[in-house]
Structures are given as C-alpha cells and as structure tokens.
Amino acid sequence: MSLSSERIVVPTILVLLGWRLFFYANEGNEPMHVHCRKGERECKYWIDEDNFDIRESYSYNLSPSDKKQIRKIIFSHFDYIVDQWNEFQKRRQR
C-alpha cells in the first residue's frame, strides 16, 4: 500500500470549548500524550499519570490564554484521557 493511500487513524476522545483532543495511531511507542487542536491552533502534551502532571511537547499559534484553557481541560479530564489512552493502546496491539 502506498503512503498516499494509507489511512491514519486519528481517534477523537473529547471535544470541548472548540478544542478537539485526539491521538494519532502512527506514532509508534511514544509515551502517553494527547494532541489538541482548535482551528489553526495545535499542541501536544505529555501526560505523567503517576504524578498527575502534564508537560507541553509543542504548541503552534497558541496564546497564553489558549495554553491556560487547554491545560485546564486536560487536568479536568485527566483520568478520562489516561483511560482512553490505555484503551487505545490495547486496541492497537490486537
């Protein structure tokens, strides 16, 4: 199958306040993280389940208030995101 005809699975796990939180299925074995997009703004956060913490991996076009808003969303739904990540990884291994 050529790259142009491959479909990349991008499961959306949450849509809130215009933000779409999702995972990419083609990222290999990266540690737990979530991608977030709202219009032309995009970011990725590493998730530290053990310490209930997140760390920005990258951001594009986000204002300080955007960063504050998405961080609040991630922390407010932290356990749900972790559960979705774990379920997603189980499905990928089948």
Buried (B, 14 or more C-beta within 10 A) or exposed (E): EEEEEEEEEEEEBBEBEEBBBBBBEEEEEEEBBBBBBBEEBBBBBBBEBEEEEBEEBEBEEBEEEBBEBBBEBBEEBBEEBBEBBEEBEEEEEE
